[in-house]
Amino acid sequence: MNISARKQKILKALIDDYIVHCEPISSNQIQSLCLPNVSSATIRSELGALEDMGYLVQPHKSAGRLPSSKAYRYYVDNLMEVEEANKQVIKVSNYFEDKFSKVEELIKNTVKVISDETNYTSLVVLGGSENIIIRDIKLIDLGNNSALVVVITNNGVLKDKVIEIPENIDGKFFVSANNMVVDLFATKTLRQIIDTPNAADDMLYEYRMVFKEIVHMLSDYKESRDGQVYLDGADKIFAHKEFESVDNVKKFLSVIGTKEKIHQLISENNNLDINIKIGSDESVGDNMAVVSVKCVIGGEEVGHAMVIGPERMDYQKVISVLGGVTKSIEGFKRSEE
């Protein structure tokens, strides 16, 4: 069913006001907010029609109206005006003036900035490590049948680890083994390397051992990194009136305290640059909403940033902040260690 221009105007004014005040809104309030030349009776009729269409809820017969999950969805899809991300880039850029030696440091700063600027709970969920490209690998003899492996990627030093090597290996082995692993791994992604575990089957035993140790090391890195969650501002949810309810608090904690739930929210929108989920019909939970965006650093997707808050969250501000922050970090260059 199409919504007339007047109904759209009423719905937008009602939601904008409810986001700020969290109180049911009457026809008289709508009249003063956006339709001063329209009678209260006409406005009441329009509110009743919006309620029949499922966009508004009236908790009591004599009370004002509240927006439904359906109303918020229509609002974010059709009515809100989002501030250009470039304006937020200027506002938040001072948070990112210092260089960071590791992507993880930047992520921790990012999640704090998002929470501070939106006043909601924020998360960054790491991912995308399968697309990391190996640039170089160094094998360093430590003696006692061990060697240090240093893996250098397009994102910097990915990992170093001590591995076991066969006994009675001379110095020439390290030169030839280093050349071998560079030839096999350089310019390939983690996914390509991990998906071809049999590439060393025709090699001598000593080289095969080194190859398998490095593949195992990269697999462990991917498994430990992907899905790692950074969170900030968990307590900020209690500043919002809806979360005076114990039931709503429990639902919120069940989301942020369960990695499986967080990963589900991410996996459902892998191909979208920005995604907004509202209410239980969109797998979030009653009275809650989640806004998520992709995080790209140095040209590589590293995960997703998310904001979790009440359904009546300030979507315009949240989307603008997320856009500004992600744009600020996308050109990040790792400083020299």
Secondary structure, 3 states (H helix, E strand, C coil): CCCCHHHHHHHHHHHHHHHHHCCCECHHHHHHHCCCCCCHHHHHHHHHHHHHCCCEECCCCCCCEEECHHHHHHHHHHHCCCCCHHHHHHHHHHHHCCCCCCHHHHHHHHHHHHHHHHCCEEEEEECCHHHCEEEEEEEEEEECCEEEEEEEECCEEEEEEEEECCCCCCHHHHHHHHHHHHHHHCCCEHHHHHCCCCCCCCCCHHHHHHHHHHHHHHHHHHHHHCCCEEEECHHHHHHCHHHHCHHHHHHHHHHHCCHHHHHHHHHCCCCCCEEEEECHHHCCCCCEEEEEEEEEECCEEEEEEEEEEECCCCHHHHHHHHHHHHHHHCCCCCCCC
